[in-house]
Amino acid sequence: MALCGGVGAMALPSELIVHIFSFLSDRDKLRASAVCSRWRECLFYPALWTELKLRIGGGGCNGGSSSEETLRLEFLMRKFGSFVRELQLELAPVEGYITPLNSEQSSARMEQPPGPDNDPQLSERWRDAMATYLDQVLCVFSSIRNNRNLQKLSLYGDTCILQQEGLLDSSNLHQIHQGDKKINEIQQLFMELLSNGRQLRWLSCSFMLGLVTPCSLACLSNPSAETLQHLSLLDHQLGPLISPSELDRLSNLHSLALDFSDLTSELCGLLASPRRTPLHRLSLLLNGAALEFKPLEGTATEDDWKALVRVSANLRVYIMALEVDSSELLRVLKPSLPLERLHLDSYNTLVSDATLELISQQYNKTLSHFLLLRDDPDFPDLSVNRNEDPLVLLAWRCTQLAVLVIHGYTVWSHNLVAISRLRGSSLRVLTVSEESIDFDPDQSMCMEGDPVHNLVKEVSLGLGRVWHPCLDSSLVLSEPTQHFHRELHAFSMGM
């Protein structure tokens, strides 16, 4: 409808302008705020900013410096931190920019710089990056510390990524100027936030160095302890971040994410209590590099899993295993564990055909997602006998299999065709890197035409849709802890 008398959009009532702006993305809202003071006033109306999703850092793709992005963060948190209801934040301690989390940027796996003392050439840049990280975390929690309406808080910091040299931990932060003072302040602010909250439903904290301590959850207010439905506490630190007494307070949890070594027999027993709300989703990170310090002794037994499943009949489990060899996997993959998603990711360790055989037999009724990734130039063959490939047997036995991703192991072309025919259109995702595919020369001699073309044609026919191998392995090998953080979010939301 045309506006009469040449009256422009500026004559619209503020309520209507706010409603129109509600359809814009966060990025477009910020851009629109620069048009004029009237728009700026309308765009910063609290109802437009109940949800805020940001990614900070990531390599300076837009040319922004760390100081510029910190200023942007300070502006956003100053404007919205006191009333935002859902805050989702990803922090990377490198020069970068602020961008919505739902941007369509792929995150390729990169080797992160080691600790500041391992390489003098990187020490100054590393210390600057970690100092920026501390300042940004302080900025966030200074702004939301008194927010009583916060319902969802999701934090991810890729500051503690698995390294070939070992694990980064909060001791690196103590080497930063005033690091001790800032860490103590951050921890205090986080505990204030937990004590002030009144309706927290979702609390997710993944790999945030210097934030969560074993005492943090003790500060959670009683109202939030009643309303909390999802808890995710993941860290590469040595000690557990939740005690049995604190878990016992959270009687209405629907989903939980922990380090596998922290899921003790005692904690599993508490989760199996009939007084609690049944647990629906359990995400576990098994970090091979940490097993030396956090052994598997004392973790949930087969009897513990049976007791938990009896109470939580709809429970499904998601496990990511980083750099874990087959002997350790065989210890944790209990028969009664209701495994739905399994992600095996490594640089050097190998998964044996016997492990795959066990997985396909024990979880044939529950397994829907299986990712088998190895970032190494060597591509071992999983099958002792090419006619009895363990991946084909897994596709045959696991009737719920919907996602299969493979890189770093040899997959024979005829076995790939067999997988597509066995699962058909029910296999929604079949991602296999081109480097992983090999062709049997005996079979190639009997076929006419290009082997790759024939493979694409046969697999496409089996799946009932167009299929191609993945030409860029970096699209398959995402950074594992970031992938786990995002996948467990979707997994826990899909109850």
KOLMAR-981844 format. One record per residue (C-alpha): residue number from 1; residue in one letter; z, x, y. Coordinates in Angstrom, 1 decimal, padded with zeros to 4 digits. Layout:
# KOLMAR-981844
<NUM; A; <Z; X; Y>>
...
# end
This chain:
# KOLMAR-981844
<1; M; <000.0; 000.0; 000.0>>
<2; A; <-001.0; 001.4; 003.4>>
<3; L; <001.6; 002.0; 006.1>>
<4; C; <001.0; -000.2; 009.1>>
<5; G; <000.6; 000.9; 012.7>>
<6; G; <-000.1; 004.5; 011.9>>
<7; V; <003.5; 005.0; 010.8>>
<8; G; <003.8; 008.1; 008.6>>
<9; A; <005.9; 009.0; 005.6>>
<10; M; <008.7; 010.2; 007.9>>
<11; A; <009.4; 006.5; 008.7>>
<12; L; <010.3; 005.7; 005.1>>
<13; P; <014.0; 005.1; 004.5>>
<14; S; <016.0; 008.0; 003.0>>
<15; E; <016.8; 006.0; -000.2>>
<16; L; <013.0; 005.7; -000.9>>
<17; I; <012.3; 009.4; -000.1>>
<18; V; <015.1; 010.4; -002.5>>
<19; H; <013.7; 008.1; -005.2>>
<20; I; <010.2; 009.6; -004.8>>
<21; F; <011.6; 013.2; -004.9>>
<22; S; <013.5; 012.3; -008.1>>
<23; F; <010.1; 012.7; -010.0>>
<24; L; <009.7; 016.3; -008.9>>
<25; S; <010.6; 019.4; -010.9>>
<26; D; <013.4; 021.6; -009.7>>
<27; R; <010.9; 024.2; -008.4>>
<28; D; <008.9; 021.6; -006.5>>
<29; K; <012.0; 020.1; -005.0>>
<30; L; <012.9; 023.5; -003.6>>
<31; R; <009.4; 024.0; -002.2>>
<32; A; <009.5; 020.5; -000.6>>
<33; S; <012.8; 021.3; 001.1>>
<34; A; <011.0; 023.8; 003.3>>
<35; V; <008.7; 021.2; 004.9>>
<36; C; <011.1; 019.8; 007.4>>
<37; S; <014.8; 019.1; 008.1>>
<38; R; <014.5; 015.4; 007.1>>
<39; W; <013.1; 016.3; 003.7>>
<40; R; <015.6; 019.0; 003.3>>
<41; E; <018.4; 016.6; 003.9>>
<42; C; <017.0; 014.1; 001.4>>
<43; L; <016.2; 016.8; -001.2>>
<44; F; <019.8; 018.0; -001.3>>
<45; Y; <021.2; 014.6; -002.1>>
<46; P; <023.6; 015.1; -005.0>>
<47; A; <021.9; 012.4; -007.2>>
<48; L; <018.8; 014.6; -007.4>>
<49; W; <020.7; 017.6; -008.8>>
<50; T; <022.9; 016.3; -011.6>>
<51; E; <021.0; 018.7; -014.0>>
<52; L; <020.1; 022.3; -013.2>>
<53; K; <018.2; 024.6; -015.6>>
<54; L; <017.6; 028.2; -014.5>>
<55; R; <016.5; 031.5; -015.9>>
<56; I; <017.5; 034.5; -013.9>>
<57; G; <015.9; 037.9; -014.6>>
<58; G; <013.1; 038.8; -017.0>>
<59; G; <011.3; 041.7; -015.6>>
<60; G; <010.3; 040.8; -012.1>>
<61; C; <007.2; 038.9; -013.1>>
<62; N; <007.0; 037.3; -009.6>>
<63; G; <007.8; 040.5; -007.8>>
<64; G; <011.2; 039.4; -006.8>>
<65; S; <014.0; 042.0; -006.6>>
<66; S; <017.4; 041.5; -008.1>>
<67; S; <019.0; 041.1; -004.6>>
<68; E; <016.5; 038.4; -003.7>>
<69; E; <017.1; 036.4; -006.9>>
<70; T; <020.9; 036.8; -006.4>>
<71; L; <020.5; 035.3; -002.9>>
<72; R; <018.6; 032.4; -004.4>>
<73; L; <021.2; 031.9; -007.0>>
<74; E; <024.0; 031.9; -004.4>>
<75; F; <022.1; 029.3; -002.4>>
<76; L; <021.6; 027.0; -005.4>>
<77; M; <025.2; 027.3; -006.7>>
<78; R; <026.6; 026.8; -003.2>>
<79; K; <024.6; 023.6; -002.8>>
<80; F; <025.0; 022.1; -006.2>>
<81; G; <027.8; 024.0; -008.1>>
<82; S; <030.6; 021.6; -007.1>>
<83; F; <029.0; 018.5; -008.5>>
<84; V; <026.2; 019.4; -011.0>>
<85; R; <026.9; 017.7; -014.3>>
<86; E; <024.6; 019.7; -016.6>>
<87; L; <024.1; 023.4; -016.0>>
<88; Q; <021.9; 025.5; -018.2>>
<89; L; <021.6; 029.1; -017.3>>
<90; E; <020.0; 032.2; -018.9>>
<91; L; <020.9; 035.5; -017.4>>
<92; A; <019.0; 038.8; -017.9>>
<93; P; <020.5; 041.9; -016.3>>
<94; V; <017.1; 043.2; -015.1>>
<95; E; <015.0; 042.7; -012.0>>
<96; G; <013.6; 039.3; -012.1>>
<97; Y; <013.3; 035.9; -010.7>>
<98; I; <014.6; 032.3; -010.9>>
<99; T; <012.4; 029.9; -012.8>>
<100; P; <013.0; 026.7; -014.7>>
<101; L; <013.8; 027.2; -018.4>>
<102; N; <011.0; 024.9; -019.5>>
<103; S; <008.3; 027.2; -018.1>>
<104; E; <005.6; 028.0; -020.6>>
<105; Q; <006.2; 031.7; -020.8>>
<106; S; <006.5; 033.4; -024.1>>
<107; S; <009.3; 035.9; -024.5>>
<108; A; <008.0; 038.9; -026.5>>
<109; R; <010.5; 041.0; -028.4>>
<110; M; <011.1; 044.2; -026.5>>
<111; E; <013.4; 047.1; -027.1>>
<112; Q; <016.1; 046.9; -024.5>>
<113; P; <017.5; 050.1; -022.9>>
<114; P; <020.4; 051.6; -024.8>>
<115; G; <023.8; 052.1; -023.3>>
<116; P; <024.1; 054.1; -020.1>>
<117; D; <025.3; 057.3; -021.8>>
<118; N; <022.6; 057.4; -024.4>>
<119; D; <019.7; 058.2; -022.1>>
<120; P; <020.4; 059.8; -018.7>>
<121; Q; <017.0; 058.8; -017.3>>
<122; L; <018.0; 055.1; -017.8>>
<123; S; <021.6; 055.3; -016.7>>
<124; E; <021.2; 054.5; -013.0>>
<125; R; <018.8; 051.6; -013.7>>
<126; W; <021.1; 050.3; -016.4>>
<127; R; <024.2; 050.5; -014.3>>
<128; D; <022.4; 048.7; -011.4>>
<129; A; <021.2; 046.0; -013.8>>
<130; M; <024.7; 045.5; -015.3>>
<131; A; <026.3; 045.4; -011.8>>
<132; T; <023.8; 042.7; -010.9>>
<133; Y; <024.7; 040.8; -014.0>>
<134; L; <028.4; 040.8; -013.0>>
<135; D; <027.7; 039.7; -009.5>>
<136; Q; <025.5; 036.8; -010.7>>
<137; V; <028.1; 035.6; -013.2>>
<138; L; <030.8; 035.8; -010.5>>
<139; C; <028.5; 033.7; -008.2>>
<140; V; <028.1; 031.0; -010.9>>
<141; F; <031.7; 030.6; -011.8>>
<142; S; <033.0; 030.8; -008.3>>
<143; S; <030.9; 027.8; -007.5>>
<144; I; <031.7; 025.6; -010.5>>
<145; R; <035.3; 026.5; -011.1>>
<146; N; <036.6; 023.3; -009.6>>
<147; N; <033.8; 021.0; -010.9>>
<148; R; <035.6; 018.2; -012.6>>
<149; N; <032.5; 016.3; -013.4>>
<150; L; <030.7; 019.0; -015.4>>
<151; Q; <029.7; 017.6; -018.8>>
<152; K; <027.3; 020.2; -020.1>>
<153; L; <027.5; 024.0; -019.7>>
<154; S; <025.0; 026.2; -021.6>>
<155; L; <025.0; 030.0; -020.9>>
<156; Y; <022.9; 032.8; -022.5>>
<157; G; <023.1; 036.4; -021.4>>
<158; D; <020.7; 038.8; -023.1>>
<159; T; <022.9; 041.7; -022.3>>
<160; C; <024.1; 042.3; -025.9>>
<161; I; <021.0; 042.6; -028.0>>
<162; L; <021.0; 044.2; -031.5>>
<163; Q; <019.9; 047.8; -031.2>>
<164; Q; <018.9; 050.4; -033.7>>
<165; E; <021.5; 052.6; -032.1>>
<166; G; <024.3; 050.1; -032.6>>
<167; L; <025.8; 047.2; -030.6>>
<168; L; <026.3; 046.9; -026.8>>
<169; D; <029.7; 045.5; -025.9>>
<170; S; <031.8; 044.9; -022.9>>
<171; S; <032.9; 048.5; -022.8>>
<172; N; <029.5; 049.2; -021.0>>
<173; L; <030.6; 046.9; -018.2>>
<174; H; <033.8; 048.9; -017.6>>
<175; Q; <031.6; 051.9; -016.6>>
<176; I; <030.3; 049.9; -013.6>>
<177; H; <031.8; 050.4; -010.2>>
<178; Q; <034.7; 047.8; -010.0>>
<179; G; <033.7; 046.6; -013.4>>
<180; D; <037.2; 046.0; -014.6>>
<181; K; <038.1; 044.0; -011.5>>
<182; K; <035.0; 041.8; -011.7>>
<183; I; <035.4; 041.2; -015.5>>
<184; N; <039.0; 040.1; -015.0>>
<185; E; <038.0; 037.8; -012.1>>
<186; I; <035.1; 036.3; -014.2>>
<187; Q; <037.4; 035.6; -017.1>>
<188; Q; <040.0; 034.0; -014.8>>
<189; L; <037.3; 031.8; -013.2>>
<190; F; <036.0; 030.7; -016.6>>
<191; M; <039.5; 029.7; -017.7>>
<192; E; <040.0; 027.8; -014.5>>
<193; L; <036.8; 025.9; -015.1>>
<194; L; <038.0; 024.9; -018.6>>
<195; S; <041.4; 023.8; -017.4>>
<196; N; <039.9; 021.8; -014.5>>
<197; G; <037.2; 020.0; -016.5>>
<198; R; <037.8; 016.4; -017.5>>
<199; Q; <034.8; 015.3; -019.4>>
<200; L; <033.1; 018.4; -020.9>>
<201; R; <030.9; 017.3; -023.8>>
<202; W; <028.9; 020.5; -024.4>>
<203; L; <030.1; 024.1; -024.1>>
<204; S; <027.7; 026.8; -025.2>>
<205; C; <028.3; 030.5; -024.4>>
<206; S; <026.0; 033.0; -026.1>>
<207; F; <026.2; 036.8; -025.7>>
<208; M; <027.8; 036.7; -022.2>>
<209; L; <029.5; 040.0; -022.0>>
<210; G; <032.9; 040.0; -020.4>>
<211; L; <033.2; 036.3; -020.2>>
<212; V; <034.9; 034.7; -023.2>>
<213; T; <038.1; 036.1; -024.7>>
<214; P; <040.1; 034.9; -027.7>>
<215; C; <042.4; 033.2; -025.2>>
<216; S; <039.8; 031.4; -023.2>>
<217; L; <039.7; 028.1; -025.2>>
<218; A; <043.5; 027.8; -024.9>>
<219; C; <042.9; 026.8; -021.3>>
<220; L; <040.6; 023.9; -022.2>>
<221; S; <042.2; 020.7; -020.7>>
<222; N; <043.3; 018.0; -023.1>>
<223; P; <040.7; 015.5; -021.7>>
<224; S; <037.9; 017.9; -022.4>>
<225; A; <039.3; 018.8; -025.8>>
<226; E; <038.9; 015.1; -026.6>>
<227; T; <035.4; 014.7; -025.3>>
<228; L; <033.9; 018.0; -026.5>>
<229; Q; <031.2; 017.3; -029.0>>
<230; H; <029.4; 020.7; -029.2>>
<231; L; <030.9; 024.2; -029.1>>
<232; S; <028.9; 027.4; -029.3>>
<233; L; <030.7; 030.7; -029.1>>
<234; L; <028.4; 033.6; -030.0>>
<235; D; <029.1; 037.3; -029.2>>
<236; H; <028.7; 040.7; -030.8>>
<237; Q; <032.3; 041.5; -030.0>>
<238; L; <034.7; 042.6; -032.8>>
<239; G; <037.2; 039.8; -032.8>>
<240; P; <036.8; 036.0; -033.3>>
<241; L; <036.6; 033.9; -030.2>>
<242; I; <038.3; 030.8; -031.6>>
<243; S; <041.6; 030.4; -033.4>>
<244; P; <042.4; 027.8; -036.0>>
<245; S; <044.9; 026.1; -033.7>>
<246; E; <042.2; 025.8; -030.9>>
<247; L; <039.6; 024.4; -033.4>>
<248; D; <042.2; 021.9; -034.6>>
<249; R; <042.4; 020.5; -031.0>>
<250; L; <038.7; 019.8; -031.0>>
<251; S; <038.8; 016.9; -033.4>>
<252; N; <035.6; 015.2; -032.1>>
<253; L; <033.1; 018.1; -032.6>>
<254; H; <029.7; 017.0; -033.9>>
<255; S; <028.1; 020.5; -033.8>>
<256; L; <029.4; 024.0; -033.9>>
<257; A; <027.9; 027.5; -033.6>>
<258; L; <029.7; 030.7; -034.6>>
<259; D; <029.3; 034.2; -035.9>>
<260; F; <029.2; 033.8; -039.7>>
<261; S; <032.0; 036.3; -040.1>>
<262; D; <034.3; 034.1; -038.0>>
<263; L; <033.8; 031.0; -040.2>>
<264; T; <036.9; 031.9; -042.3>>
<265; S; <038.1; 029.9; -045.3>>
<266; E; <040.9; 028.5; -043.0>>
<267; L; <038.5; 027.3; -040.3>>
<268; C; <036.3; 025.7; -042.9>>
<269; G; <039.3; 023.9; -044.3>>
<270; L; <040.2; 022.6; -040.9>>
<271; L; <036.6; 021.3; -040.4>>
<272; A; <036.9; 019.5; -043.8>>
<273; S; <040.0; 017.5; -042.6>>
<274; P; <039.5; 013.7; -043.0>>
<275; R; <041.3; 013.3; -039.6>>
<276; R; <038.3; 014.8; -037.8>>
<277; T; <034.9; 013.4; -036.8>>
<278; P; <032.5; 014.5; -039.5>>
<279; L; <030.5; 017.6; -038.5>>
<280; H; <026.7; 017.2; -038.4>>
<281; R; <025.4; 020.6; -037.4>>
<282; L; <026.6; 024.1; -038.0>>
<283; S; <024.7; 027.1; -036.7>>
<284; L; <025.7; 030.6; -038.0>>
<285; L; <024.6; 034.1; -036.9>>
<286; L; <024.9; 036.7; -039.6>>
<287; N; <024.6; 040.1; -037.9>>
<288; G; <024.2; 043.0; -040.3>>
<289; A; <025.0; 045.6; -037.7>>
<290; A; <028.4; 044.0; -037.2>>
<291; L; <029.4; 043.7; -040.9>>
<292; E; <030.9; 047.1; -040.8>>
<293; F; <033.5; 045.9; -038.3>>
<294; K; <033.5; 042.2; -039.3>>
<295; P; <033.3; 042.1; -043.1>>
<296; L; <032.5; 038.9; -045.1>>
<297; E; <035.8; 039.0; -046.9>>
<298; G; <037.8; 035.9; -046.1>>
<299; T; <034.8; 033.8; -045.1>>
<300; A; <034.1; 030.3; -046.5>>
<301; T; <034.0; 030.1; -050.3>>
<302; E; <031.9; 027.8; -052.6>>
<303; D; <035.0; 025.5; -052.9>>
<304; D; <035.3; 025.5; -049.1>>
<305; W; <031.7; 024.4; -048.7>>
<306; K; <032.1; 021.7; -051.3>>
<307; A; <035.2; 020.3; -049.5>>
<308; L; <033.4; 020.3; -046.2>>
<309; V; <030.3; 018.5; -047.5>>
<310; R; <032.5; 015.9; -049.1>>
<311; V; <033.9; 014.9; -045.7>>
<312; S; <030.7; 015.7; -043.7>>
<313; A; <028.0; 014.2; -045.9>>
<314; N; <025.3; 014.6; -043.3>>
<315; L; <026.1; 018.2; -042.5>>
<316; R; <023.1; 020.5; -042.1>>
<317; V; <023.3; 024.3; -041.5>>
<318; Y; <021.2; 026.7; -039.6>>
<319; I; <021.5; 030.5; -040.4>>
<320; M; <019.9; 033.4; -038.6>>
<321; A; <020.4; 036.7; -040.4>>
<322; L; <019.6; 039.8; -038.4>>
<323; E; <019.1; 043.1; -040.3>>
<324; V; <020.9; 041.8; -043.4>>
<325; D; <019.9; 043.2; -046.8>>
<326; S; <019.4; 041.0; -049.9>>
<327; S; <022.8; 042.0; -051.4>>
<328; E; <024.6; 040.6; -048.4>>
<329; L; <022.5; 037.5; -048.3>>
<330; L; <023.3; 036.8; -051.9>>
<331; R; <027.0; 036.8; -051.0>>
<332; V; <026.7; 034.2; -048.3>>
<333; L; <024.1; 031.8; -049.6>>
<334; K; <026.5; 029.6; -051.6>>
<335; P; <025.0; 026.8; -053.7>>
<336; S; <026.8; 024.0; -051.9>>
<337; L; <025.9; 025.2; -048.5>>
<338; P; <023.6; 022.4; -047.0>>
<339; L; <021.0; 024.8; -045.6>>
<340; E; <018.3; 023.3; -043.5>>
<341; R; <017.0; 026.2; -041.4>>
<342; L; <016.9; 029.9; -042.4>>
<343; H; <015.6; 032.7; -040.2>>
<344; L; <015.6; 036.2; -041.7>>
<345; D; <014.8; 038.8; -039.1>>
<346; S; <014.9; 042.6; -039.3>>
<347; Y; <013.4; 045.9; -038.3>>
<348; N; <014.1; 047.9; -041.5>>
<349; T; <015.9; 045.8; -044.1>>
<350; L; <013.9; 044.1; -046.8>>
<351; V; <014.2; 040.7; -048.4>>
<352; S; <013.6; 040.8; -052.2>>
<353; D; <011.6; 038.4; -054.3>>
<354; A; <014.9; 037.6; -056.1>>
<355; T; <016.4; 036.4; -052.8>>
<356; L; <013.5; 034.1; -052.1>>
<357; E; <013.7; 032.8; -055.7>>
<358; L; <017.4; 031.9; -055.1>>
<359; I; <016.7; 030.2; -051.8>>
<360; S; <013.9; 028.1; -053.2>>
<361; Q; <016.0; 027.0; -056.1>>
<362; Q; <019.3; 026.3; -054.3>>
<363; Y; <018.0; 024.6; -051.2>>
<364; N; <015.0; 022.8; -052.6>>
<365; K; <016.3; 019.4; -051.3>>
<366; T; <017.4; 020.5; -047.8>>
<367; L; <015.4; 023.5; -046.5>>
<368; S; <013.0; 022.4; -043.8>>
<369; H; <012.5; 025.6; -041.6>>
<370; F; <012.0; 029.1; -043.1>>
<371; L; <011.2; 032.1; -040.9>>
<372; L; <010.6; 035.5; -042.5>>
<373; L; <010.1; 038.2; -039.9>>
<374; R; <010.1; 042.0; -040.0>>
<375; D; <009.1; 044.2; -037.1>>
<376; D; <007.9; 047.3; -039.0>>
<377; P; <004.5; 048.9; -039.5>>
<378; D; <004.9; 048.7; -043.3>>
<379; F; <004.0; 045.4; -044.9>>
<380; P; <005.7; 045.2; -048.3>>
<381; D; <004.4; 042.8; -051.0>>
<382; L; <006.9; 040.3; -052.0>>
<383; S; <005.2; 039.3; -055.2>>
<384; V; <005.5; 041.4; -058.4>>
<385; N; <002.9; 039.1; -059.9>>
<386; R; <000.3; 037.8; -057.4>>
<387; N; <000.0; 034.6; -059.5>>
<388; E; <003.7; 033.9; -059.1>>
<389; D; <004.2; 034.5; -055.4>>
<390; P; <007.8; 033.6; -054.3>>
<391; L; <006.6; 032.0; -051.1>>
<392; V; <004.3; 029.7; -053.1>>
<393; L; <007.2; 028.8; -055.3>>
<394; L; <009.3; 028.1; -052.2>>
<395; A; <006.6; 025.8; -050.8>>
<396; W; <006.4; 024.0; -054.2>>
<397; R; <010.1; 023.5; -054.7>>
<398; C; <011.3; 022.8; -051.2>>
<399; T; <009.9; 019.3; -050.7>>
<400; Q; <011.3; 019.1; -047.1>>
<401; L; <009.6; 022.3; -045.9>>
<402; A; <008.1; 021.6; -042.5>>
<403; V; <008.1; 025.0; -040.7>>
<404; L; <007.0; 028.3; -042.3>>
<405; V; <006.6; 031.4; -040.2>>
<406; I; <005.8; 034.8; -041.7>>
<407; H; <005.2; 038.3; -040.3>>
<408; G; <005.9; 041.8; -041.6>>
<409; Y; <005.3; 041.0; -045.3>>
<410; T; <002.0; 040.9; -047.2>>
<411; V; <000.7; 037.4; -047.8>>
<412; W; <-002.3; 037.2; -050.1>>
<413; S; <-005.0; 034.8; -048.9>>
<414; H; <-005.2; 032.8; -052.1>>
<415; N; <-001.4; 032.2; -052.0>>
<416; L; <-001.7; 031.1; -048.4>>
<417; V; <-004.3; 028.5; -049.5>>
<418; A; <-001.9; 027.4; -052.3>>
<419; I; <000.9; 026.9; -049.8>>
<420; S; <-001.3; 024.7; -047.5>>
<421; R; <-002.4; 022.6; -050.5>>
<422; L; <001.1; 022.2; -051.8>>
<423; R; <002.7; 021.0; -048.6>>
<424; G; <-000.3; 019.5; -046.9>>
<425; S; <000.2; 017.7; -043.5>>
<426; S; <004.0; 017.7; -044.0>>
<427; L; <003.9; 021.4; -043.2>>
<428; R; <003.9; 020.9; -039.4>>
<429; V; <004.0; 024.6; -038.6>>
<430; L; <002.4; 027.3; -040.6>>
<431; T; <002.4; 030.5; -038.5>>
<432; V; <001.3; 033.7; -040.3>>
<433; S; <000.3; 036.8; -038.3>>
<434; E; <-003.2; 038.2; -039.0>>
<435; E; <-001.7; 041.6; -039.8>>
<436; S; <000.3; 040.1; -042.7>>
<437; I; <-002.7; 038.5; -044.5>>
<438; D; <-004.5; 040.5; -047.2>>
<439; F; <-007.4; 039.7; -049.4>>
<440; D; <-007.7; 040.2; -053.2>>
<441; P; <-010.9; 042.3; -053.6>>
<442; D; <-011.5; 040.7; -057.1>>
<443; Q; <-011.6; 037.3; -055.6>>
<444; S; <-013.6; 038.3; -052.5>>
<445; M; <-016.4; 039.5; -054.7>>
<446; C; <-016.8; 036.0; -056.2>>
<447; M; <-017.0; 034.3; -052.7>>
<448; E; <-019.8; 034.1; -050.3>>
<449; G; <-019.5; 034.6; -046.6>>
<450; D; <-016.8; 036.1; -044.5>>
<451; P; <-013.3; 036.1; -046.2>>
<452; V; <-011.5; 035.3; -043.0>>
<453; H; <-013.8; 032.3; -042.3>>
<454; N; <-013.3; 031.0; -045.8>>
<455; L; <-009.5; 031.4; -045.5>>
<456; V; <-009.4; 029.5; -042.2>>
<457; K; <-011.6; 026.7; -043.7>>
<458; E; <-009.5; 026.4; -046.9>>
<459; V; <-006.1; 026.4; -045.2>>
<460; S; <-007.4; 023.9; -042.6>>
<461; L; <-008.5; 021.6; -045.4>>
<462; G; <-005.2; 021.9; -047.2>>
<463; L; <-003.1; 021.1; -044.0>>
<464; G; <-005.5; 018.4; -042.8>>
<465; R; <-005.8; 020.0; -039.4>>
<466; V; <-007.4; 023.0; -037.8>>
<467; W; <-005.5; 026.2; -038.6>>
<468; H; <-005.9; 029.9; -037.6>>
<469; P; <-003.8; 032.9; -038.3>>
<470; C; <-001.8; 034.2; -035.3>>
<471; L; <-003.7; 037.1; -033.7>>
<472; D; <-000.9; 038.4; -031.5>>
<473; S; <002.2; 039.3; -033.4>>
<474; S; <004.3; 039.3; -030.2>>
<475; L; <004.0; 035.5; -030.2>>
<476; V; <005.7; 035.5; -033.6>>
<477; L; <008.3; 038.1; -032.9>>
<478; S; <010.4; 036.6; -030.1>>
<479; E; <013.7; 038.2; -029.1>>
<480; P; <015.9; 037.1; -032.0>>
<481; T; <019.2; 036.2; -030.2>>
<482; Q; <017.4; 034.3; -027.5>>
<483; H; <015.4; 032.5; -030.2>>
<484; F; <018.6; 031.6; -032.0>>
<485; H; <020.3; 030.4; -028.8>>
<486; R; <017.4; 028.0; -028.0>>
<487; E; <016.8; 026.8; -031.5>>
<488; L; <020.4; 026.0; -032.2>>
<489; H; <020.4; 024.0; -028.9>>
<490; A; <017.5; 021.9; -030.3>>
<491; F; <019.0; 021.8; -033.7>>
<492; S; <022.4; 020.6; -032.4>>
<493; M; <020.8; 018.0; -030.2>>
<494; G; <018.7; 016.5; -033.0>>
<495; M; <021.5; 014.8; -034.8>>
# end
